[in-house]
Every structure is written in C-alpha cells, then in structure tokens.
Amino acid sequence: MIRTHPGWPEAAAEAYRRAGHWAGLTFDTYLRNWARDRPGRAALIADGRRWTYEELDTEVSDLAAGLRELGLSRGDRIVLHLPNCAEFVMLWFALQRIGAVPVHAMPAHRSEEVRHLIRVSGAVAYVVPVRHQRFDYLTLAAEMLVSEPTLTRVIVHGEAPAEQGFTALRELKGLGDADTPPRDSGTTASDLAVLLLSGGTTGTPKLIPRTHDDYAYNARATAAACGADEDTVYLAALPLGFNFTLACPGVLGTFMAGGTVVVAPDPSPQTAFPLIERHGVTITALTPALLPHWQEENRNAPQALRGLRVLQVGGARLADETARALHREMKLTVQQVFGMAEGLICVTRLDDPEELICGTQGRPVSPADEIRIVDTRGNDVSESGEGELLTRGPYTLRGYYRAPEHNARSFTSDGFYATGDIVRRLPSGHLVVAGRIKDQINRGGEKIAATEVEEHLLAHPAINAAALVAMPDERWGERAVAFLVCDPASAPPSRRDIAAHLRNRGLAAYKAPDQVLPVASLPLTPLGKVDKQALAEQHIRSTSPR
Ligand code: J2J
C-alpha cells in the first residue's frame, strides 16, 4: 500500500499515549459514550430545533445506515460542502460512524477548489445544499459527477433532482436499517478522521490529515484552555468547516466538555445576537474583521451579550488597540486564538493579565507542543528575537496528504512544521505574531495563496505577468493587490474584469483582488524572484501624502 502521508514516529506516538494526550478513542466512540453518559442533555440547537445527546446519536445512526446503503464504507473520502446547519454536524458524525473521512469545503468555494479537493482526496461522494447565498450548488455537483471519475454519489440537503447519482439527505435516513447498538466500523484512533484544507502557499492548497487521536486532543486541550464545561453554550457563528469553529474548542470541544452547541447560519450580529440571548450562549468565536459590526450592535443592544463570557478572536492578527478597546467596552473576556488547521493552537488564558490578553496571540494549549523560532538559516534566534515559528507536537501534522515534494520543504528532518509565520516569544511563553514569510494574503481570516491566483491571472489574454501582494487594509487587516504587466496592444483589464475572469475560472470570490494596478514591469530580487516587498513599498510611497 502506498502511504498517503507521513505520520508520527512510533516513539513520539507512544509518548503522547503515555501522557494521556492520545486517548485511543474514535469520534464515533466519543459520541456513543456521550449518548450513554448524558442522554438527556442538550447537545445541538439549530434552525429552531434542539437535539439531546441521545437524539443526536439516533440521527447519526439513521444517517450512517443510509450512507452504508449507498455503498459508502470505511476509509472513503466525502467532500462536505454544507453551510452552517444541524445536518453538517450530524453528517460529520455519521461519516465517523461508518469510518469514512469528511473533507471540508468552505461555503465560498467554487468549482476550482471543489475539483481540487475531490481529486487530491479521491472522494467518492459530495454533499451539497441546493442553493446558498444565491449560488446553485446542484449545477456544480452535476458538473463534478461528470468530470471526476472517483465521484459516484451526490448527497443533497434539500430537494434532490431525480437523476442518477443524486440522493436527498432526507431519503438517506430511511434508506437503511439503523442497528442498535450501531455497528462498529473497525476504525481505530490512529486512522484518519478528517481532511482539512490548508491556507496554501503554493499553486495548489494542500490537504491536512488529522487522526482521531490528534484531532480529539486538539478539541479537548482547547476546551480546557477556555474553561469549557457542561454549562458551556457555544455559538458556531463562523463556518463549521473552519478548524476554529469545529475543534478550537468549537463544536467538538464543547461536546467533549458536555456543553451545548448552537449553530448560527451566518456570523452577522443580526443573526447571532438573538441566538446568544435566547439560548444563553457563553462563548463564541470571531475573526477580527467581524468585530466592528459586533461592537456597533453591542452599543445599540448591550443586553443581548449579557451572558457571553468569552469572546474568542483569531484567524488573523487582532490589533493590540482593538483588543484593549474590546476588553474595556464589552463586559467579557477576550481570548486571542492563533491557530492553524495544520495543528498548533495558541490561546491567551482567561486569567492572563490584560497586557498579555491584549498584546499577545497566546501560548500553546498543550504542554507537549514544541516551539522553535529560527532565522533564515534555520538557527534558533536569541531569546525574545523574531523569527519563523517551527512547531511539533501531539496534534500538529507530520506531513500533508499526498504531497511528498511539498512535505520535503515544509518540515525539518526531525518533524517540525515550518508555519511561515514570524513570531517572537515572551518569557511567559506567549507568542506575538509579527508577520509572515509565506506567500499568502490573510484577508480578514480568509487565506489566499498568492501563486494560486497569479496562475489564473496569467491565463488572462491581456496579462503578461502578475504579482498578488498583501497591503494593509482598514477593514480586512490585509487586502489583495494585483500588480499586472499588461499586453501593450490591449486595454488593461479593470478590477471587475479580473473578478469576472477568476469567477469564470471557478475560483471563490474572496480570492479576487481588491485592487488592480497596471505596472510597466515587476521588480526582481537578486535571486530572480518577484520582489513583493519592493512592490508593496513603492505602492505605499506612491499613495501616501507627501
Ligand atoms: C495572526 N495570524 C493568525 C492570529 C491565525 C483557530 C484560529 C485560527 C485558525 C486559522 C485555526 C492568527 N494572529 N490570531 O485553524 O483553529 C494565521 C497564521 C496561521 C494561519 C492559519 C484555528 N490566527 N493566523 O486561521 O489554517 O498565519 O487557521 O498560520 O486558516 O492563519 O490559517 P488557518
């Protein structure tokens, strides 16, 4: 059998088991245990409905029987492309029940991203809504069924067309006979539990393999670091497919602690505030770009957030001043979260002093997380010096899925993952994120791999060369600026032309540049690479008032 990715060496795995970090339980075993130990407690609230742990377990069994009936089984990969709804959670656990592996797509993803996920994972099934935010997912799914040979099934949340290969989620429940107790798929805790999509730095974003042992620990350790317990009511406002929302502590960490998850269809304060008030939400998670809307709404209707105790903010750098304003203005504890789908999660602790909560991005959630900060030659920097963050630990990957060449570049020979983030460390162990060396734009928490977009820009007939560069932005933290060398014979394309071009090529809308600037040529570094720093500096000089 060809190995899809490197795992932990046996000695490390053994140490993580001995320390109790890896508990040896699959997500399916966790769910069975929760249903047995706390059957009547509220597990999930969504779309105006509520399920206890026992009811959730029953729904999962019904769905799992249907999935088996469709021919899905242990080890199969299934692309999950649902917006926030109860079915996302139920299906996620149903896939765990049969030992299949969910592959998360974000709601904003389009044909390019979905095709990539299906191809790299070799997915056999694809789960979609009918429509969401005016996008027709059925047409996309039909296109995938035709073009992707591994794909044989499309599962639709909503009305499914009566065509070959399509099944409605609703029908799935009656399709097979759910057995009690549910059949054991034979999955072990060291098997793959989920494939997450990386932010990406190269042309094609990589898939991140997470095992039951490591992902469950990720959720447990993060839950402990934010004091989650059975009184916790977590609002999932960001997309459920985001690692932050699913496992930091998110849905999984809240379940581990015995709490209740409330699912919001979107993260706007208009949607979230009434849910927070009605269901007594105690903790939720946001990206910095959403904060101004929440702050404004909180000024108008402060009573809604009375019960909210912890506001996690992560995914992109929270400015120290914003953190301070937030801390003072809202009567709750801000928790900065510096995380990555690859593994390592750092959080400020709830009892940290204000200067750490507002001035750092936290410290690792596990005592077994190892941190190195290195210079460009790979040598450790002096104490409190800045450098690239390398990390290794019980829930940080040792290699991407089916990406041997990329793995050779992204990991040290002794298994540290090179994050591409520039950080410094305080004596307390807290990290301050100071920048990034990876070629990525972090637009309000959404990651854009520059080279992926550049390749699509080059396919435009009027563009001879392109560089996508991150520039500071008031609203998003960073915005994407495309510097374009255009064919002198044709009119330079506008931002709208470029957005349409990228949309036609099947790219998610958030990857379209915020600004397009025609230039005569692209400056090069001595090594012959495009000098993006020079481009950014030139642009700032040319636009700042003299
Ligand atoms: C600066 N940069 C940050 C922060 C992430 C929890 C929270 C976030 C993510 C996530 C996640 C940052 N300040 N507070 O998966 O579970 C940037 C870094 C990092 C990259 C990872 C979670 N928090 N970042 O954002 O896989 O550059 O995960 O390496 O999407 O986001 O992106 P992603």
Residues whose N, C-alpha, C, O or C-beta is under 5 A from the ligand:
A	BS01	J2J	G199 N243 F244 C248 V313 G314 G315 A316 R317 L318 V337 F338 G339 M340 A341 E342 Q361 T419 D421 V433 G445
